[in-house]
Amino acid sequence: MLRMLGVIPPEILLDAYSQGVFPMAEDGEILWFSPERRGLIPLDDRFHIPHGLKKALKRKPFEIRWNTAFREVMLGCAEREETWIDQTILESYCGLHTTGHAHSVECWDADGLQGGLYGVSLPGVFFGESMFSRKTDASKIALVALVDRLREENYRLLDTQWMTEHLKQFGGYELSRRQYQKQLADVLAEHRTSNVQY
């Protein structure tokens, strides 16, 4: 059950992300994190698509849509036994979505929304928040679509917060907090006066 605890203003969220900090809900409180080891997915030729997923991509099992069901994607990500997405997080990111800084990648078929992911965008950087699947490979296919889009738009960093075995199969890697914050600051400075759009 999602509980209403208020909303984090978009400007606070964006300022936190620009410093490498992000919120999660735990036991009715909003906690802020800046991991010692930061997970990232490469946007260059180190990005790896597993063989089985390549075969699935050729079948085109889903229609990829962007930003058509942001709230539904967040609710899909919250459909698990333990979740850090409470009502405050839900409403805060939906608010950020209305400002154009939070986005969803969605996999649809004839039965409806089958998976996807959402995250936060700053110039040159995408901060992946969470993903979910209701049918096989849906979240993975959404991730591949995201990487393709970010490459087209000349993004430099795809942040995944923490690294997992699931993400390592795509070439995921880690940086120390200090290394990550330097790269983040460099990319934001480089794109500050550009017109990068998600």
C-alpha positions in Angstrom: 0.0 0.0 0.0 1.5 3.3 -1.0 1.2 6.1 1.6 1.1 9.8 1.0 4.0 11.5 2.8 4.3 14.7 0.7 6.2 15.5 -2.4 9.9 16.3 -3.0 10.0 19.5 -5.1 11.6 19.1 -8.6 14.3 21.6 -7.9 15.5 19.7 -4.9 15.5 16.4 -6.8 17.4 17.9 -9.7 20.0 19.6 -7.5 20.6 16.3 -5.7 21.0 14.4 -8.9 23.5 16.9 -10.2 25.6 16.1 -7.1 25.3 12.4 -7.5 22.7 12.0 -4.7 19.3 10.3 -5.0 16.3 9.5 -2.6 14.7 6.2 -1.6 11.9 5.5 0.8 12.4 3.2 3.7 10.1 2.6 6.6 8.1 5.7 6.0 11.1 8.0 5.6 12.9 9.5 2.6 16.6 8.7 2.8 19.3 10.1 0.5 22.1 8.0 -1.0 25.5 8.5 -2.6 27.0 5.0 -2.9 30.7 4.4 -2.3 30.7 2.3 -5.6 28.5 3.7 -8.4 27.1 1.5 -11.1 27.1 2.6 -14.8 26.2 1.1 -18.1 28.6 2.1 -21.0 27.2 4.0 -23.9 30.1 3.1 -26.2 31.1 -0.2 -27.8 31.6 -1.8 -24.4 27.8 -2.1 -24.1 27.0 -5.7 -24.6 23.7 -7.3 -25.7 23.6 -11.0 -24.7 23.1 -13.5 -27.5 19.6 -14.7 -26.3 18.4 -11.1 -26.1 19.7 -10.4 -29.7 17.4 -13.2 -30.9 14.5 -11.7 -29.0 15.1 -8.2 -30.4 14.9 -9.6 -33.9 11.4 -11.0 -33.2 10.3 -7.5 -32.1 7.9 -8.8 -29.4 7.0 -5.3 -28.1 6.2 -1.9 -29.4 8.5 0.6 -27.7 6.8 3.8 -26.5 8.3 6.8 -24.7 6.7 8.8 -21.9 3.1 7.6 -22.6 2.5 5.8 -19.2 5.1 7.2 -16.8 3.0 6.6 -13.6 2.1 3.1 -14.8 5.7 2.3 -15.2 6.5 3.5 -11.7 3.7 1.4 -10.3 5.0 -1.6 -12.2 8.4 -1.1 -10.7 6.8 -0.9 -7.2 5.0 -4.3 -7.7 7.4 -6.3 -5.6 7.6 -7.6 -2.1 10.0 -4.9 -1.0 10.0 -1.6 -2.7 11.6 1.8 -2.1 8.9 3.4 -4.2 6.3 4.8 -1.8 3.6 7.5 -2.4 6.1 10.3 -1.9 8.6 8.9 -4.4 5.7 8.2 -6.8 4.3 11.7 -6.7 7.7 13.4 -6.6 8.9 11.7 -9.8 5.5 12.1 -11.6 6.0 15.8 -10.8 9.5 15.7 -12.2 8.1 14.0 -15.3 5.7 16.9 -15.9 8.8 19.2 -16.0 10.4 17.1 -18.7 13.2 15.7 -16.5 11.9 12.2 -15.8 11.2 9.7 -18.5 9.8 6.2 -19.1 10.6 3.7 -21.8 7.8 1.2 -22.2 7.2 -2.2 -23.9 3.7 -2.7 -25.1 1.9 -5.6 -26.8 -1.7 -6.5 -27.6 -2.2 -7.4 -23.9 -0.9 -4.0 -22.6 2.1 -2.6 -20.8 4.5 -5.5 -20.3 7.6 -3.8 -18.9 9.8 -0.9 -19.0 12.0 1.5 -17.0 12.1 5.1 -15.8 14.8 7.5 -14.8 15.9 11.1 -14.6 17.6 13.2 -17.3 20.1 16.0 -17.0 22.1 17.3 -19.9 24.4 14.5 -21.0 23.4 12.1 -18.2 20.6 9.7 -17.6 20.0 8.3 -14.1 18.2 5.0 -14.4 15.9 4.4 -11.4 14.1 1.1 -11.8 12.8 -1.4 -14.3 10.2 -4.2 -14.4 9.0 -7.0 -16.6 5.6 -8.8 -16.8 6.7 -10.8 -19.9 10.1 -12.2 -20.8 12.8 -9.7 -21.7 10.6 -6.6 -21.5 12.8 -4.7 -19.2 16.0 -5.7 -21.1 14.5 -4.6 -24.4 13.5 -1.3 -22.8 17.1 -0.9 -21.7 18.5 -1.5 -25.2 16.0 1.0 -26.6 17.2 3.5 -23.9 20.9 3.0 -24.8 20.1 3.5 -28.5 18.3 6.8 -27.8 21.0 8.1 -25.5 23.6 7.4 -28.1 21.6 9.2 -30.7 21.4 12.2 -28.4 25.1 12.2 -27.5 24.6 11.3 -23.8 27.8 10.5 -21.9 26.7 8.7 -18.8 24.0 6.1 -18.0 24.0 5.8 -14.2 22.4 2.7 -12.6 23.1 3.7 -9.0 24.3 0.3 -7.8 25.7 -2.5 -10.0 24.0 -5.9 -10.1 24.7 -9.2 -11.7 21.8 -8.5 -14.0 23.4 -5.3 -15.3 26.9 -6.7 -15.6 25.7 -8.8 -18.5 25.3 -5.5 -20.5 28.8 -4.4 -19.7 27.9 -2.7 -16.5 30.8 -1.4 -14.4 31.6 0.5 -11.3 33.4 3.7 -10.4 34.3 5.0 -6.9 32.2 7.8 -5.6 35.0 10.3 -6.2 35.6 9.1 -9.8 31.8 9.2 -10.5 31.3 12.6 -9.1 34.2 14.0 -11.2 32.8 12.4 -14.4 29.3 13.7 -13.5 30.5 17.2 -12.9 32.6 17.2 -16.1 29.7 16.0 -18.3 27.2 18.5 -16.8 29.7 21.3 -17.3 30.4 20.3 -20.9 26.6 20.2 -21.7 25.6 23.2 -19.6 25.3 25.5 -22.6 24.3 22.8 -25.1 20.8 21.9 -26.4 20.9 18.2 -25.5 17.4 16.9 -25.4 16.1 13.5 -24.3 
